[in-house]
Amino acid sequence: MRRPASKVRTNGILGALALVLALLAGCTSEQPGTPGGGGGGGDGGQQQAAEPKAKLTASLAADAADVPPGDPLKISVTDGAIDSVQVLSPDGKAVKGAVAQDKLSWASAEVFGYAKKYTYTAAATGSDGKKVELKGAFTTLQPAKTPRATINPADNATVGVGMPISVKFPEGKVTDKAAVEKALAVETSKQVEGSWAWLNDQQVDWRPKEYWPSGTKVTVTAKLYGLAYGGGAYGKADLTTSFTIGRNQVVKVNTPDHKMNVYRDGKLTASYPSSNGKDADPDLNTPNGTLIVMQKDPIGDFSNPRYGYTNVKKKWAVRISNHGEFIHENEENRGNIGKANTSHGCVNLLEPDAKAYFDSALIGDPVEITGSKANMPTSSDVFDWLIPWSQWQKMSALR
């Protein structure tokens, strides 16, 4: 018995669809480790691990060479927090440093040595909880020269109220004066207005606007080691000094008066007859200006072949300039002391008066001279008080 034609056509269509589906299924292979053969994809269903979010960087690149010792090392992190940083010198000594309060950076807190290799290791944790690490090394430079410097007053000295602070560079000129001046600091126990001024390429002084307050404790630090002076020169060593300002004593000499007055705390405490430099000859005047006591010698040598005298010794010699001016005894000039100015520039006193003043004087005491025809030239070693304050301030490299 024959089937209906319509049923035969329907069954044929269904069979064809089943065959197509079977062929499509045969084009897909089940991947190992993929349940049910699903999860198709270009990486076979495996996902790559995400990179840590935190990134550590160093201000001194790995294997950097000829690094100036004064350049700090800074380690920074983004999208994380620093856990630890260790920087080691060649002998294994840890370099001082500190992590910032926000834990986003670490900075070295000391100057590196010359011509040395340092290694660093830093660790941080990212915001995703993943740890990261940074390692590196750098080498500092070997300077072409390391000139020494000096500082005055010396430690534990007690000095007069006119005493300047002086930093000198006797072995070479300073080119980068601003860098050096930034490395200098003055701390005082009493409020004092003052400023640094460069007197030349090898000397910078600090003085107060007015005389120091008596009893002031002063500490000076000069962070010069590793500092670039310019011209290939770097600082040899740091310098420090601490000293005290003594009682306020000021000497005043008005040359036409033929006397020398001594003031303590603004009050006249002694007045000595004197013979000062010759009035008629400006080259032999006791020149006008504010000087300071620079040196004291129980016996001074005043030989000067230029004026025809040699082997001349005088007692109780107090140097007030390198221009040739002293306060000293001169009994040979007794007849003119208190009456006429006949010296070659010094302040002559009778021996008992010279001894009394010598015993009272401190290095750094001001000596104010007026009334002469000539002014003191700025060639003396200490001429700080000859310069007006407004001009002094402009002599700073940081103005």
C-alpha positions in Angstrom: 0.0 0.0 0.0 1.5 3.3 -1.0 2.1 6.2 1.6 0.7 9.6 1.0 3.1 11.8 -1.0 2.9 14.7 1.5 4.3 12.6 4.3 7.2 11.4 2.3 8.2 15.0 1.5 8.0 16.1 5.2 10.1 13.2 6.4 12.7 14.0 3.8 13.1 17.6 4.9 13.5 16.6 8.6 16.1 14.1 7.6 18.1 16.7 5.7 18.0 19.1 8.7 19.3 16.4 11.0 22.2 15.7 8.6 23.2 19.4 8.5 23.1 19.7 12.3 25.3 16.6 12.6 27.8 18.0 10.2 28.0 21.3 12.1 28.5 19.5 15.4 31.4 17.6 13.8 33.2 21.0 13.1 33.6 21.7 16.9 36.2 19.8 19.0 35.9 19.6 22.8 38.9 21.4 24.5 40.7 19.7 27.2 39.8 21.0 30.6 36.7 22.7 29.3 33.6 21.0 30.7 31.0 20.0 28.2 33.3 21.1 25.3 32.0 24.8 25.7 33.9 28.0 26.5 35.4 28.5 23.1 37.9 31.3 22.5 41.2 32.2 20.9 43.2 31.4 24.2 41.5 28.1 24.6 39.6 29.4 27.6 42.7 30.4 29.6 42.9 34.0 30.8 46.3 35.8 31.3 47.2 37.0 34.9 46.6 40.8 35.4 49.7 43.0 35.8 50.3 44.4 39.4 48.9 47.9 39.6 51.8 49.4 41.7 54.8 50.9 39.8 58.1 51.7 41.5 60.5 54.3 40.0 63.9 55.7 41.2 65.2 59.2 40.6 68.7 57.7 39.9 68.4 55.3 37.1 69.8 51.8 37.4 73.5 51.7 36.5 73.7 55.5 36.5 77.3 56.8 36.6 79.1 60.0 37.7 76.2 60.9 40.1 77.0 64.0 42.1 77.2 62.9 45.8 74.8 65.7 46.8 72.0 64.5 44.5 69.4 62.6 46.7 68.0 59.3 45.8 64.1 59.2 45.7 62.1 56.1 45.3 58.4 56.7 44.3 55.4 54.5 43.9 52.1 54.9 42.0 48.8 53.1 42.8 50.3 51.6 45.9 52.3 52.2 49.1 56.0 51.7 49.9 56.8 48.9 52.3 60.6 49.2 52.6 63.7 50.7 50.9 67.3 49.7 51.6 70.3 51.5 50.1 73.7 50.1 50.8 77.2 51.5 50.4 80.0 49.3 49.1 80.9 48.3 52.7 77.4 47.2 53.4 76.4 50.2 55.5 72.8 51.3 55.2 72.2 54.9 53.8 69.9 57.0 56.0 66.5 57.8 54.6 62.8 58.0 55.4 59.5 57.0 53.9 57.1 59.9 53.5 54.0 60.0 55.6 51.7 59.2 52.7 54.0 56.2 51.9 54.2 57.3 48.3 58.0 58.0 48.3 61.3 57.5 50.1 64.2 59.9 50.1 67.8 59.6 51.2 68.8 61.8 54.1 72.6 61.9 53.7 75.2 62.8 51.2 76.8 59.9 49.3 80.5 59.3 49.2 82.8 60.1 46.3 83.5 57.4 43.7 81.4 54.7 45.3 78.8 52.2 44.1 75.5 52.0 45.9 72.8 49.4 45.5 69.1 49.8 46.3 66.1 47.5 46.8 62.6 48.8 47.2 59.3 46.9 47.9 55.7 48.1 47.7 52.2 46.8 47.8 49.7 47.9 45.2 46.0 48.8 45.7 45.3 45.3 44.3 47.2 43.7 47.1 50.0 42.6 44.9 53.7 43.1 45.8 56.3 44.7 43.5 60.0 45.2 43.8 62.6 47.5 42.3 66.4 46.9 42.3 69.2 49.0 41.0 72.7 50.5 41.5 74.5 53.7 40.7 78.0 55.1 41.0 79.0 58.5 42.3 81.6 60.7 40.6 85.2 61.3 41.4 85.7 65.1 41.7 88.5 66.8 39.8 89.4 68.6 43.1 88.1 69.0 46.6 89.4 72.2 48.1 89.2 72.7 51.8 87.3 75.5 53.6 87.7 77.2 57.0 85.2 78.7 59.4 85.7 81.4 62.0 85.1 82.0 65.0 86.4 78.7 66.3 84.4 76.4 68.5 83.7 77.6 72.1 85.1 81.0 71.5 83.7 84.1 73.3 83.9 87.1 71.0 82.9 90.7 70.8 79.7 92.1 69.6 81.2 93.2 66.2 82.5 89.7 65.3 81.5 88.5 61.8 81.2 84.8 60.8 83.6 84.0 58.0 83.8 81.0 55.7 86.9 81.0 53.5 88.0 78.9 50.5 91.8 79.3 50.5 92.5 76.7 47.8 90.3 78.0 45.0 87.5 80.3 43.8 83.9 79.5 44.2 81.9 79.8 41.0 78.5 78.7 42.2 78.1 81.1 45.1 74.4 80.6 45.4 74.8 76.9 45.9 77.4 77.4 48.6 75.3 80.1 50.4 72.3 77.8 50.5 74.4 75.3 52.3 75.2 77.7 55.1 73.0 78.2 58.2 73.2 80.4 61.3 71.2 79.6 64.4 71.0 82.1 67.3 69.7 81.9 70.8 68.3 85.5 70.5 66.6 87.0 67.5 69.2 88.6 65.3 68.8 90.1 61.8 71.8 89.4 59.6 72.9 88.4 56.1 75.7 86.6 54.2 77.8 88.7 51.8 80.5 87.6 49.4 83.6 89.8 50.0 85.4 88.0 47.1 85.4 84.7 45.2 87.0 83.0 48.2 85.2 84.4 51.2 81.7 84.8 52.4 80.9 86.5 55.7 77.7 86.8 57.8 77.2 89.8 60.1 74.2 91.2 62.0 72.6 94.4 60.9 73.5 95.9 64.2 76.0 94.7 66.8 75.2 91.3 68.3 73.2 91.2 71.5 75.5 90.3 74.3 75.2 86.7 75.5 73.9 85.4 72.2 74.7 81.7 71.6 75.5 81.1 67.9 75.8 77.8 65.9 76.9 77.8 62.3 76.7 74.8 60.0 78.2 74.6 56.5 77.0 71.5 54.6 79.8 71.5 52.1 80.8 67.9 51.6 79.7 66.7 48.2 78.5 70.2 47.2 79.4 71.5 43.7 81.3 74.8 43.9 81.5 75.0 40.1 84.5 74.5 37.8 84.7 70.8 38.8 85.4 71.5 42.5 83.4 69.8 45.2 83.3 70.4 49.0 85.9 68.4 51.0 84.1 68.4 54.4 81.2 69.8 56.4 82.0 72.6 58.9 80.4 73.5 62.1 81.2 76.0 64.9 79.5 77.2 68.1 80.5 80.3 69.9 79.2 82.9 72.4 78.9 86.7 72.1 80.5 88.3 75.2 79.7 91.6 76.9 79.1 94.7 74.9 82.3 96.7 74.7 82.8 99.4 72.1 85.9 101.7 71.7 85.4 105.1 70.2 88.2 107.4 69.0 87.5 110.8 67.7 91.1 111.6 66.5 91.1 115.4 67.2 90.1 114.8 70.9 93.4 112.9 71.6 91.7 110.3 73.7 90.2 106.8 73.5 86.9 106.1 75.2 85.7 102.7 76.2 82.0 101.9 76.6 80.3 99.0 78.2 76.6 98.5 77.4 76.5 102.1 76.1 78.1 103.6 79.3 81.5 105.2 79.4 83.8 103.0 81.6 87.2 104.3 80.7 88.8 107.2 78.9 92.5 107.1 78.0 94.7 109.9 76.6 96.0 109.0 73.2 98.1 110.2 70.3 96.7 109.2 67.0 97.8 109.3 63.4 99.3 112.5 62.0 96.5 114.9 61.0 98.3 116.6 58.2 99.1 113.4 56.2 96.2 111.2 55.1 98.6 108.3 54.5 99.5 108.5 58.3 96.0 109.2 59.7 94.2 106.7 61.9 91.5 106.2 59.2 87.7 106.7 59.9 85.5 103.6 60.0 84.2 100.8 62.3 86.9 98.2 62.7 87.2 95.3 65.1 89.8 93.8 67.4 91.5 91.2 65.3 94.5 90.1 67.4 96.2 90.6 70.7 99.9 90.3 71.4 101.7 91.2 74.7 104.6 92.5 72.6 104.2 93.6 69.0 106.8 94.1 66.3 106.3 97.5 64.7 109.3 97.6 62.5 108.7 99.4 59.2 111.7 100.0 57.0 109.6 102.2 54.7 109.6 104.8 57.5 113.1 104.1 58.6 112.6 102.2 61.8 113.5 98.6 62.5 113.4 96.3 65.5 110.7 98.4 67.2 108.8 96.5 69.9 105.8 97.8 71.7 103.8 96.3 74.5 100.1 95.4 74.7 99.5 95.5 71.0 95.9 95.2 69.9 95.5 94.9 66.1 92.4 96.6 64.6 93.3 96.2 60.9 95.7 94.7 58.4 96.2 98.2 57.0 98.7 98.7 59.8 96.6 100.1 62.7 97.0 99.0 66.3 96.2 100.2 69.8 99.4 99.9 71.8 101.7 101.5 74.4 104.2 104.0 73.2 106.1 105.5 76.1 108.6 107.0 73.7 105.7 109.2 72.5 104.6 110.1 76.1 105.0 113.9 75.5 102.4 113.9 72.8 99.9 111.4 74.2 96.7 113.3 75.1 98.1 116.5 73.3 99.0 115.9 69.7 98.5 113.3 66.9 102.0 112.2 65.9 101.8 108.5 65.2 101.9 106.8 61.8 98.4 105.6 62.2 98.2 103.7 65.5 96.5 104.7 68.7 99.3 105.3 71.2 98.6 104.9 74.9 100.6 105.2 78.1 101.7 101.8 79.2 99.3 101.4 82.3 96.4 102.4 80.1 97.4 100.1 77.2 97.7 97.2 79.7 94.3 97.9 81.2 92.7 98.1 77.8 94.5 95.0 76.5 93.2 93.0 79.4 89.6 94.2 78.8 89.5 93.6 75.0 88.0 90.6 73.2 88.5 89.6 69.6 85.6 91.1 67.7 85.1 94.2 69.8 84.2 97.2 67.6 86.5 100.1 67.4 84.8 103.2 65.9 87.1 105.9 64.5 86.0 109.3 63.5 87.5 112.8 62.8 90.3 111.8 60.4 90.9 113.2 56.9 91.1 109.7 55.4 88.7 106.7 55.5 89.8 103.1 56.1 90.1 101.3 52.7 88.3 98.0 52.3 91.6 96.1 52.0 91.9 95.1 55.6 91.1 91.4 56.4 88.0 92.4 58.3 86.2 95.4 56.7 82.6 94.1 57.2 81.4 97.1 59.2 82.8 99.6 56.6 80.0 98.5 54.2 76.5 100.0 54.7 73.8 97.5 55.5 71.9 98.1 52.3 75.0 97.4 50.2 75.9 94.4 52.4 72.6 92.7 51.7 73.1 93.1 47.9 76.4 91.2 48.2 74.5 88.0 49.0 74.3 85.6 46.1 70.7 84.9 46.9 69.4 88.5 46.6 
